[in-house]
Amino acid sequence: MCYFCENNYMQFVNLHTHFYTNSDSILEIVNQYPNEFLEEIPLYSIGIHPWHIDDYRLNDDLKIVKEKLSLKECIALGECGLDKRIDKIYSAQIDVFESQLDLLHQISKPVILHCVASFDEVISCKKNSGLTSPFIIHGFSKNVQVARQLLHQDFYLSFGKYLLRNPELGEVFQQIPNEKIFLETDTIAESLEEVYTFAAKCKNISVDEMKEIVWNNYQTVFKQNK
């Protein structure tokens, strides 16, 4: 079970959210940034997002990420990654991303990834890192060919906003192996239950079955049943 669940029951899992709701029915992994850290969040990921790379505080941010990764409340690195559609020097993004991955050689935890037009590069960074940690692409929105490329490299895929917005993505989601699926809200107004309901419809299964699939994946990836 998770560190913070007193009762032995299966919760909805929100792989990536920016809003802490403190709901008893949801296990939510709240995204945290090193320069905007909130101590009251009980379960979180932390990382330097490529949008927020700041050379003036980079060393301090990396120190904070390293410090928080050592805590049990922090269960993943991220979101971090690469984005070709922003006004940040791409080589610098790669350096910062790889510096964060280097931290996982000291403590092994999963990676929650922001990836925009950079799938080949993220795959290359994963290979070069030599890490065996699970890598999860959050907010996946691409076609089945990209999905298969990532699955072949043992990535997990998390779906949320784009699954609700793009009917064609539902067909992609239907083809993803159940053992590689996560669901999330990120910053959308819709509830997590709405995401699960739509995802279950895509797979032609019940919401409870979808809930069990994601819960089991959470247990496998985050190893919190041990």
C-alpha positions as CSV (number, residue, x, y, z in Angstrom):
1,M,0.0,0.0,0.0
2,C,1.0,3.6,-0.2
3,Y,2.8,5.3,2.7
4,F,-0.1,7.4,3.6
5,C,-3.1,5.1,3.3
6,E,-4.2,3.8,6.6
7,N,-7.0,1.6,5.2
8,N,-6.4,-1.3,2.9
9,Y,-8.4,-0.2,-0.1
10,M,-7.8,0.6,-3.7
11,Q,-7.7,4.3,-4.6
12,F,-7.9,6.2,-7.8
13,V,-4.3,7.1,-8.7
14,N,-3.6,10.5,-10.2
15,L,-0.1,10.1,-11.7
16,H,0.4,13.9,-12.2
17,T,-1.4,16.9,-10.8
18,H,-0.6,20.4,-9.9
19,F,-3.5,20.7,-7.4
20,Y,-3.5,19.0,-4.0
21,T,-7.1,18.0,-3.1
22,N,-6.5,15.9,0.0
23,S,-9.2,13.4,-1.2
24,D,-9.4,10.1,0.7
25,S,-10.4,8.4,-2.5
26,I,-7.5,9.6,-4.6
27,L,-3.8,8.9,-4.3
28,E,-2.4,12.0,-6.0
29,I,1.2,12.6,-6.9
30,V,1.5,16.3,-6.8
31,N,4.1,18.0,-9.0
32,Q,6.5,20.2,-7.0
33,Y,9.2,22.7,-8.1
34,P,12.3,23.2,-6.0
35,N,11.8,27.0,-5.9
36,E,8.1,26.7,-5.0
37,F,8.1,23.8,-2.6
38,L,5.2,23.3,-0.3
39,E,5.9,21.2,2.8
40,E,2.3,20.3,3.5
41,I,2.0,18.1,0.4
42,P,2.2,14.5,1.6
43,L,3.1,12.7,-1.6
44,Y,4.9,14.4,-4.5
45,S,7.4,14.3,-7.3
46,I,10.0,17.1,-7.7
47,G,12.1,18.2,-10.6
48,I,13.3,21.1,-12.8
49,H,10.8,21.5,-15.6
50,P,12.5,22.6,-18.9
51,W,10.2,25.7,-18.9
52,H,11.6,26.8,-15.5
53,I,15.4,26.4,-16.0
54,D,17.1,29.4,-14.4
55,D,20.9,29.5,-14.6
56,Y,21.0,31.8,-11.6
57,R,19.5,29.3,-9.3
58,L,20.2,26.0,-11.1
59,N,22.8,24.7,-8.6
60,D,20.5,25.5,-5.7
61,D,17.5,23.8,-7.5
62,L,19.5,20.7,-8.1
63,K,20.6,20.6,-4.5
64,I,16.9,20.8,-3.4
65,V,15.8,18.1,-5.8
66,K,18.6,15.8,-4.5
67,E,17.6,16.5,-0.9
68,K,13.9,15.9,-1.5
69,L,14.5,12.7,-3.5
70,S,16.0,11.1,-0.3
71,L,12.7,11.5,1.5
72,K,9.9,8.9,1.5
73,E,7.3,11.5,0.7
74,C,9.0,12.2,-2.6
75,I,8.2,9.2,-4.8
76,A,9.5,10.3,-8.2
77,L,11.8,12.7,-10.1
78,G,9.9,15.1,-12.3
79,E,8.4,16.5,-14.0
80,C,11.5,17.0,-16.0
81,G,12.5,16.5,-19.6
82,L,12.8,18.2,-22.9
83,D,10.8,20.6,-25.0
84,K,11.7,21.8,-28.5
85,R,8.9,24.3,-28.6
86,I,10.0,26.8,-26.0
87,D,12.6,29.6,-25.9
88,K,15.2,27.7,-24.0
89,I,18.5,26.6,-25.4
90,Y,18.0,22.9,-26.2
91,S,21.5,21.8,-25.3
92,A,21.1,23.4,-21.9
93,Q,17.8,21.5,-21.4
94,I,19.6,18.3,-22.1
95,D,22.3,19.1,-19.6
96,V,19.8,19.9,-16.9
97,F,17.8,16.8,-17.7
98,E,20.9,14.6,-17.6
99,S,22.0,16.2,-14.3
100,Q,18.7,15.3,-12.7
101,L,18.9,11.7,-14.0
102,D,22.4,11.4,-12.5
103,L,20.8,11.9,-9.1
104,L,19.0,8.6,-9.5
105,H,22.2,6.7,-9.4
106,Q,22.3,7.5,-5.7
107,I,18.6,6.7,-5.0
108,S,16.4,4.8,-7.5
109,K,13.0,6.4,-8.1
110,P,10.7,6.6,-11.1
111,V,10.9,9.6,-13.6
112,I,7.8,11.6,-14.6
113,L,8.6,13.2,-18.0
114,H,7.6,16.3,-19.8
115,C,8.4,15.6,-23.5
116,V,7.5,17.8,-26.4
117,A,8.8,17.0,-29.9
118,S,11.8,15.2,-28.2
119,F,11.0,11.5,-28.0
120,D,14.1,10.4,-29.7
121,E,16.2,12.5,-27.4
122,V,14.5,11.4,-24.3
123,I,15.0,7.8,-25.3
124,S,18.6,8.5,-26.0
125,C,19.0,10.1,-22.5
126,K,17.4,7.2,-20.9
127,K,19.7,4.8,-22.6
128,N,22.8,6.9,-21.9
129,S,21.9,7.2,-18.2
130,G,22.1,3.5,-17.6
131,L,19.2,3.7,-15.2
132,T,16.7,0.9,-14.6
133,S,14.2,3.3,-13.0
134,P,10.7,3.4,-14.6
135,F,10.2,6.3,-17.0
136,I,6.7,7.7,-17.5
137,I,5.7,10.1,-20.2
138,H,3.0,12.3,-18.7
139,G,0.2,13.9,-20.8
140,F,0.8,11.5,-23.8
141,S,-0.9,12.9,-26.9
142,K,0.8,11.3,-29.9
143,N,-0.1,8.5,-32.4
144,V,0.2,4.8,-32.1
145,Q,3.6,4.7,-33.9
146,V,5.2,7.0,-31.2
147,A,3.5,5.0,-28.5
148,R,5.0,1.8,-29.8
149,Q,8.4,3.3,-30.1
150,L,8.2,4.3,-26.4
151,L,6.7,1.0,-25.3
152,H,9.5,-0.8,-27.1
153,Q,12.0,1.1,-24.8
154,D,9.9,0.2,-21.7
155,F,8.3,3.6,-21.1
156,Y,5.0,3.9,-19.4
157,L,2.4,6.3,-20.8
158,S,0.1,8.6,-18.7
159,F,-3.1,10.0,-20.3
160,G,-5.3,12.9,-19.2
161,K,-6.2,16.1,-20.9
162,Y,-5.6,15.1,-24.5
163,L,-7.5,11.8,-24.0
164,L,-10.6,13.9,-23.2
165,R,-9.9,16.5,-26.0
166,N,-8.8,14.4,-28.9
167,P,-11.2,11.5,-30.1
168,E,-8.4,9.9,-32.1
169,L,-6.2,9.5,-29.0
170,G,-8.9,7.2,-27.6
171,E,-8.1,4.8,-30.3
172,V,-4.4,5.0,-29.4
173,F,-5.2,4.5,-25.7
174,Q,-7.2,1.4,-26.6
175,Q,-4.1,-0.2,-28.0
176,I,-1.8,0.5,-25.1
177,P,-1.1,-2.6,-23.0
178,N,-2.9,-2.3,-19.7
179,E,0.3,-2.8,-17.7
180,K,1.8,0.4,-19.2
181,I,-1.1,2.8,-18.5
182,F,-1.4,5.7,-16.0
183,L,-4.1,8.4,-15.8
184,E,-3.8,12.0,-14.6
185,T,-5.4,15.4,-14.4
186,D,-2.4,17.7,-14.7
187,T,-4.1,21.1,-14.7
188,I,-7.5,20.4,-16.3
189,A,-10.8,21.4,-14.8
190,E,-12.3,18.0,-15.2
191,S,-12.2,15.6,-12.3
192,L,-10.0,12.5,-12.1
193,E,-13.2,10.4,-12.1
194,E,-14.1,11.8,-15.4
195,V,-10.8,10.8,-16.9
196,Y,-11.2,7.3,-15.5
197,T,-14.7,7.1,-16.9
198,F,-13.6,8.1,-20.4
199,A,-10.6,5.8,-20.3
200,A,-12.7,2.9,-19.2
201,K,-15.1,3.6,-22.1
202,C,-12.2,3.6,-24.6
203,K,-11.1,0.1,-23.3
204,N,-14.7,-1.1,-23.1
205,I,-14.3,-2.0,-19.4
206,S,-15.8,-0.8,-16.2
207,V,-14.4,2.1,-14.2
208,D,-13.6,-0.3,-11.3
209,E,-11.6,-2.4,-13.8
210,M,-9.7,0.7,-15.0
211,K,-9.1,1.7,-11.4
212,E,-7.6,-1.7,-10.6
213,I,-5.4,-1.6,-13.7
214,V,-3.9,1.8,-12.7
215,W,-3.6,0.9,-9.1
216,N,-1.7,-2.3,-9.9
217,N,0.6,-0.3,-12.2
218,Y,1.2,2.1,-9.4
219,Q,2.1,-0.7,-7.0
220,T,4.5,-2.2,-9.6
221,V,6.2,1.1,-10.6
222,F,6.5,2.7,-7.2
223,K,6.9,-0.5,-5.3
224,Q,4.9,0.8,-2.4
225,N,3.3,-2.6,-1.7
226,K,6.7,-3.8,-0.2
